[in-house]
Amino acid sequence: MQLFLNTYGTFLQKKDGMFQIKIEETKKLISPKKISSIVISNSATISTDAIQLALDNNIDIVFLDNFGNPIGRVWFPKLGSTTYIRRRLLEIDMKDEGLPIIKGWIITKAKNQLDFIQKLLSKRDRAEEDFASILESIKTTITKIESVQAPLSVSDNTIMAYEGNISKLYFKALSMLIPEKYTFNGRSSRPAVDPFNAVLNYAYGVLYSKIEKALLISGLDPYIGLLHKDNYNKKSLVFDFIEPYRIFCDEPVFYLFSRHKLPADGFINSGKGILLSDDCKKQIILDLTNFFDDTIRYRNKNTKRVDTILADAHAFANWLIGRREDF
């Protein structure tokens, strides 16, 4: 499981080979064998012996800012494979052979979005005809992406434009389906200007850390991107690889609003954007964790939804070095 420390005054330390969480006078012991990662935000504190215990058990530690974005991490220094994987990824980038990879990830994301809209419509009284143009436009744009043949260095802006158009249509549909008090006008970030985007940004921040971890464990370099090109200190591959998994946040976040599970006072207008209260963050984390940990059927196996990210990262790494026929 993932251990979240997001309450002011929380203290994590080591005791008798276990993690001890202390919140005021309440103490709880947790075995390191039950923890896959530790996520810290707000004014929680972790001791150096707890950090050592985490590293000894291959548990990485992620620090989030108030908007849920990763701002730092401590991870175990045991990369999952050889430098050959990274070199192969560089070769694909240098030889401009990344188009099929990027198309696959973007199309998967778009189909996930399309399926989610249709899933929501199937459970509502609103006629699907009201969304017919949106659904048809998404399908048409997916076909356009599939038809792109030019090398990525030539077609990258075209693909990003197609992806952006699909996202605009997708979030327009979600805004139409969400309770009226939470309707929003497109995506906004850093910071968000409405509650839905504030919660979604926080959830994406959690997902970014899981994507980065999966890439590192699989021997992939988070900084070597294909569509999102290299910039100083930019984890380009994280932004590429995350696309098919954004639905892991979209679904639970939407249901948080549609099922009225968030506290009424959970949103704070800072003057520059919307911030989330501690109680709001707790509910987000709870629902995200439950959704991530759901068991699904994947590649003929029963597995946790979140574990598919690492499985796919390993598959991609093995494809790069010729150990798999597809990624």
N, C-alpha and C positions, 0 to 999 in steps of 0.2 A: 504494500500500500504506500501511498504518498503521505508524508507527515507534514501538515501545514501549521506553521506558527504565525498567526496573524492577529493575536490579541495583545494589547498593550500590557506589559509587565510579565509576559510569559518568559520562563527561563528553562533552557534545556541543558542538562548536564549528564555526565556519566556516573552510574552508581552500580557497583557489583556486576560489571559487564553488560549493563542494560542502559537504555536511555531513560532518564527521569525528567518528566515534564512537571514543572511547578507553576501553578497559576494561583497567586495569593497563597492561601494555606492548603490548597488541594495539590496532591502529588500523585503521579501515575507512572508506573514502570512499563516500558515497551521493549520487547526484544528486537535487536537490530535485524534479525532474520525476517521480521515481518515488514520491514521498511525498504522501499526501493529508492526513495529520494526524500529530501527535506527541503521544504519551501518556506522562506522567512520573509515577512513583510511587517510594516509598522515598527513598533519599538520592542520586538521580541529580542531575547538575548540567548546566545549559545556559547558554551564554555569551550576552551581549547581541548579539554579531554573528550568532550562530546564530538568535536570535529575529528579528532584522532580516531575515535570509535567508528565514526561514519566512514572514514577513509579505509580503515582496516576491513570494513565489510562492503567495500565497493558501493557505498551510498554517496551520491553527489548532493551538494548543498546549493540551492538556488536562492538568490536574494531578489525581491521584487520591489518596485517603487509603488507609490500610491495609486498608480494607474494600472498596476498589474504587469508592467513590463520588466523583464529580467535586466538587472543592472550589474550583476556579478555572480560568480559561482565558484565553488571549490569542488573539483571532481578528482576521482581516483586516476592515477597516472598509468593505467593499464589499457592502452588502446587495443581494439579488438582484432587488428590485422596488421599487415605490413604496409610499408610506404608504397608498395606496388599499386594498391587501390587508389591512393591519392594521385600517383603519377598517371594512371590510366584516365582518371577524371580530367586531369590537366590536358592530356592528349586529345580527349574528345572535344574539349573546349578549344584548344589550339587548331585542331583540324576542322572545326565547325561542323561537328557531327551530332550536336545535341538536339536537333529538331524533333526526332521521334520521342525522345525522353520527355521534353517539355510538353509536346502535344498530348502525350499520354496523361501527364499529371493534370494539365489544365482541363482536358476533356473529362477526366474522372471527377474533378471538382464540379464542373458545370452540370454533369449528369446527376451528381449528388444533390445539387441545388434544385434541379428540375424535379427529381423524385420527392424531395421534401415539400415543395409547393403542392405537388399532386397529393401527397399524403395528407397535408393539412386540409386541402379542399375536400378530400373524401370524407372528412369527419365534420364538415360544416354544412350549414344550410345554403350558404352562398353558392350560387350556380357557377359551375366551372366556366360557363360562357363568359362571365365577367372577367375572367383571366385568360381567355382564349388567345388574345393578341400577345400577351406576355409570354405564354407558354410556347406559342408558335415562333415568336422572335428568338427565344432561347434555343429552340431546336434548330432553327435556320442558322444561327450563329455557330452552333456546335458543328454543323455541316461545313461551314466556311473554314473553321479551324482544321477540321479533318482534311480539307482539300489543299491546305497550304503545303507547298513543295519546296519553296526557296530555302536555302540554308538559313540557319538561325540568325546569323549576322546580318542578313538582309530582311528577314521576316519578323524579327523580334518585336519591333514597334507595332506591326500589324497584329500579331498574336496578343500583345498586351492590350491593344485597343479592343479586340474582340472580347477578351476576358473582362475588360472593364465594362463593356456594354452589357454582357450577361449579368455581371454583378449589380449594375444599376437596375436592371429589370427584376432581378431576384429580390433585392432589398425593397424595391417598390411593392412587390407582392407581399412580402412579410409585413410591411407597414400597413397594407390594406387589411391584413388578417389579424393583426395584433389588437388588443383592446384599445379603444379609441383614445384614451388618455395618454397612451404611450406611443402614438403614431410619430413617425420621424421622417425627415427629409434626406434620405440617402445616408451614406457612411460619413462619419466624422471621427477624428482621432487626434490625440496629443494636444489638448484633451478633447473629449467628446462634448457635444453641445446638447445632448439629450440622454435620458436614462438608458434607453436600449443600447445605444452605442457605447456608453460608459461601461455597462456590464459586459458587452461583447468584447470590448478592448481588454478588459481585465481577464476574461476567459482566454482570449487569444494569447495573452502574456503567459498564462500557465501552459498553454499548448506549445508555444515557442520553446520553452525550456525542455519539454518532453521530446520535441523534434531534434533539438541540438544534442541532447543526451543520446538519442538513438543513433544519430550520425557519428558521434564520437566513438561510441561502443563498437560500431560497425567498421571503424577505421576510415571513415569519410571525413574530409576536411570541411567544416561548416563555412569556411570563407571562400571556397571555390565554387562559384555559381555558374549557371549556364544562361538562364534568361536574365536574372538580376545580376548584372555584371559587377566585377570586382570594384569595390570602393574601399577607401581606407577604413579599417575597423568595422566593415559591414559583413555580417554573416550571410552572404549571398545564397549559399546552398540551402540554408534554413528557410529563406523566403521562397525558394523554388519548391522544396520538398514538402512544405507544409500544406500546399494547396489542396490535395485530396482529403486532408484530415480536418479542414476548417469546419466541416459538417459536425465533427465531434463537439464543437462549441455551439454552433448555430442552433442545433436541436434543443439541448438543455436550456440555453439562454432564452429561446423563444418561449419554452414551456414555463420558465420562471415567471414570465410576464402574463402569459395567457391563463395560467392557473393561480395568479395573484399570490405568489409565494414570497415575494420580496417585501420587507418592512416598509410601511408608508413613509417613514422618515429616513429611508436608506440612501437618499440622494441629496448631496450638498452642493449648492451652487457657489462656486468659489469666486465668481466674477469673471473667470477665464474659461470656465467649463464646469462639468459635472464631476464631483468626487463621490466616492462610495463610503458609507459608514462601515464600521467594523462588523455590525450585525448583518449588513447587506453582503459583505465579503464572505462571511461565514456561510450564509445560505448558498451563495454562488459556488463556493468550494465544495460544499456538501453535495449539491446536485451534480456538479461536474464529476466529482469522484465516483458517485453512484453510476453515472452514465459511462464513464471511462471503464469502470470495473464490471460492467454488464458482460455476461458471457454470450458470445455470438458464434455462429458457424463460419469458419474462415479457412480456406484451403483444406477442406475436409477434416478440420479439427475444431473442437470446442475451445475457444480461447477468449480471454478478456479483450474487449474492444481496444483498449489502450495498447495492448501487447502487439497488435497488428502493425503498429508504427515501427517497432524494432524489427519485427519479422520482415517487413518490406525494405527496411534499410539494409538488413543483412542480404536480402535477395538482390537488391540493387548493387551492393558491393561485390557480391559473388558473380553477378552478371558482368561487371566491369572487368574482372580478371578471368573470365571465360569458364566459370564453374556452373553457370546457369545459361539456358538458352534465351531467357527473357527476364525482364526486370519487374 
